[in-house]
Amino acid sequence: MQNLKLAIHCYQTQYQIATIDYLDQFRDTAVYLNRKRFELSTNKTMDSGDSDLFLLVSGEQVHGCFFLSKGGIFHFHSDAKLLNAEVCEEVFDIVAAQTNPIKALFGPWDACDILHRQMIYNGIWQKFSYKSREVCFLLQTLPSFPESTRSDSIKILRPEDLDSFMRLRGKYFDELGMVPWQSDFEIQHDYLQRSRQSGVWGFFKDQDLVACNFLRPCGDSQFLIEGLFVDSEFRNQGIAKSLLMKQISWLKENDVDSVSLYTGSENHAAQNLFVDLGFVATREFAVIIS
């Protein structure tokens, strides 16, 4: 594989089946790479302003894909063994030609670690503020949980909950010691879109929002749970577990087949919680913020 001759092409319908076959190998990966996201037959579900989807191909076989979102998030997926200096430079040339600057890099850990070092070496990034090795977890058979006494504290957030969400989100970034890669306007716009589709959930205590996360469809009968955060003052009280159990029960009622989520490789408390709920660790990927 290391000597494979690769070419990079903008997505074309002739690669539709090969691309679907490639992505289907990673349906357990909680990192934006799925058939629903790309809708390969038309390539029209990507957000307006996103760059085209590019493919790493050899002959008619697809070995990777990447694109740059309108928010500046560089999504990359390929086997790290394919990333020699020549391939990296060609990828960078394509991404650099897009109108959006690269603010973050998401994808498989080994491949993104190589890309990140090459970006620093090539001067594309002068520095970075955050780099995390994340572990994906998959729940293939959704269990039935008994109704929790805390269910009344959990609700699907609506547009009118925006201020509470922004306050809690601010605490999240403060704790990480990083500046959000999105502007307040972009965060609010994303929240309002998701909240209209039952995509933002929260746990309230004395009418204050103390925990939240996102639910996002990422394939046929498959959902991603992301962005789980509990206010530091309310941790170790079973809030995260109650919130996840309520969401999994709701997804089961809505005929969802599988759920994936992710957390930092050093966050053993969260990993133990996920395993306790029936999740199985699958792959590792990178979240790197400039």
N, C-alpha and C positions, 0 to 999 in steps of 0.2 A: 504493500500500500504506500510506503514511503516514496517509491519511485513512480507512482501513478502520475500520468500527465493530465493535469486538470486545466479546464477552461472555465471562465466565468461568463455566464450569459444572463441577461434579463429574462425573467420568466416568460415563457411562451407556452401555448396550449400543447405543443408537441411533447412537452415534458410533464404534462399533467399527471399521467399514471405513474411515472417514475418518481415524481415529487411526492405524491400521495403515499406510495410504497415506502419512501424514505421516512416521511414524517410519522407514518403509522408504527414505526419501530420505537417511537418515543412518546407514545400516548400516556405513559406514566410520568412524564416529566412536566413538572409544574412551572413552565417557563415560556409561555406565550407561543409555543410552536405547535400548532394543531390545525386540523383541517378547517375548523370553523373560523379560525382567525384569518386564514388566507383565502378561503373559498376559491380554490384554485381554478375552477372552471371559468370564473369571470374576473378574479383578482380585484373585486370591487368592495370587499368588506373592510379593507384597511382604511384607517381614518384619513379623511381628506387632508392632504398635505404630507402624508407619509411618502417616502421614496418607493420606487418599484422594488419588488422582490427579486433578488438575484440568486442564482443557483451556481454551485460548484459541480461541474459535470465532467465525466469522462465517457466519450462516446454518447450513448443514450442513457447512461446510468447517473443518477444524482447522488452526490456525496456530501452535500451540505447546502445551506441557504442562509441569507442574511438580508436585513433591510434596516433603514434608519427611520424611526418614528418622527412625527412632527414635533414631539417634545424633546427630541435630541437623544432618544434612547436607541443605542446600537444593539440590535438583536442579532446574534450570530450563533449558528449551529453547524458543527462539523467535527470530524475526528481530528484530534490534536496531531496525529501522526502525519496528516496531510499539510500541515502549516509550516512549510519552509519559508525562508525570507522572501522568495519570489512571489509566492501566493499571497503572503501578508501584504506586500507592497501593492499588489494589484487590487486587493480588497480595499486598502486604504485610499488608493487613487479614485476608486468608484465612490466611496463614502464621502471623501473630501469634496467631490464635485456636487454634492447635494447642498441645498440651501441652509440646512439646519446644522449648527455645530454639535459635536458629540458631547453630551453631558453625562452619559452613563453607558455601561456595557453589560449586557445580560447574555448568558449562555452557559454551555457546559464548562466546568471548572478548568480542566486541563487545556482546552482550546483557548478560552478567554484569558487564562494566565499568560499564555504565549503571546496572544494579541496585545494584551496590556503592556507587557514588557517591550514589545516592538513599537507600540505607540509612544512610549516614553523615549525609547531610543531614537525614533524618527522625529521627535519634537512635536507630535500631534497633541500630546498632553504634556504639559510642563510638570504637573503634579496631580495628585488625586487626594480626595478627602476621606474616602471610605472604600474598603475592600472586604468583602465577606464571602466565605465559602459556605454555601447553603446545601442542606440535605433535603431532597424531595421525599415525601411520604405519600403512599397510595392506599386508599381504602376501596377495595374492589367489591366487597359485599357489605352493603350498608346495614348495620344492626338496628334493632328496635330498642330504644331506650325508654324507661318509664318516665312519665311526666314529672318534671322536677318542680319542687315547691318554689323554685326561683323563676319559673316561666313567666310570671307576671312582670319580672324586672327586665325581660328581654323583648326587644321590639325591632321591627324593620324600620330603619330611619327614613324620614321623609325630607323634602326640601326645607321645611320649616325648622328642622334640627341642625341646619348648617352651622350656626354659631357654636353650638355645643361641640359639633364635630371638629371645627377649626381649632377650638381651645385644646381639645384632647390631642389633635394632630400636632399642635405646637409643642406639647409636652414630649411627644414621641421623638421629634427631631432634636429637641433640646437634650434629651437623654442620650441620643446617639452622638451628640456634639457635632452635628453637620447641618449645612444649609440645604433646604429642599431643592431638588433639581428642577422642580416646577415652580412657577410663580404662584402667588396666592390666587390670582385669577384662574390659572390652569387647574389648580387643586379644587377650587370651588366649582368650576365648570365640570370637571370629572365627577365630583361628588353629586352634583345635581343630575347628571346623566344616569349615574348608577342608582341613585335613590329613587328614580322614577321607574326602575326595573327590579325592585326588591333586591338590590345589590349591595346595600350597606346595612349592617346589623349592629346593634348596640346593647350594652348592659347598663341599666340605670340603678343608682342607689340614692335614695332621698332626692329623686328627680334630677340628679346630676349624672351625666354620661361619664362612666368610669372605664369602659372598655368598648372596643369596636373592631370590626374587621369587614372584609369584602367577600362577596360571593360572585363568581364570574363563570358563565358557561364557557367551556373550552373544548367542545367536541360533542359528538352525538351522545346524549345522556351522560355527560361528564362535566363536573364542575371543579373549579379551583377556589380554595379558601385562601385568602392572602391578607397581609397587613394586620394580623392579630396584634393588638396592643392593649395592655391593662395598665391603668394609672398606677405608679409605683406605690402609692398609699394604700392600694386595695389588693395587692398581690397576696398569694398564698391563702386565698379565701375560697378557692374553687370556682372563681368567676369565669376564667377561660374555659374550664371543663364544662360548666353549665351552658355557656354560649355555644360551644362546639356541638354538644349533645343536642341542643335545640335545633341547630342548623341541619345536622345530619338527619334528625327525625323529619324535619320539614322537606329536605331533599328526597328522602325515601318516600314520603307521601306524594311527591311530585314525580315519581317513577324515574329518578336519577339512578344510574347504574354504578357510578364510581366517583370518588372525590379525591383530590390531591391537594397537598399543601406543602409548605417548606419552612425551614428555620435554620439558623446558623449552626454550623457543625460543632460549635462549643456550647450551644444552648441545650445542655443535657436535661434540664428540668422540662423544657417544652418537648423534647424528643421522648422522654419517659411518658408524658401525658398522651402524646399521639399514639404511642405503642399501646398504652392502656386502653385507648379507645378503639384499637384494632387496626391502626395504620401500620404499613410495612415500609421501611426505608428502601429506596430504589437507587436514585442517582444523585450526583453532586453537580452544582452549577455555581456560577459566579455572579455576584452583584457588585459592580465597581462604579463608583461615582467620582466624577472629576472635581 
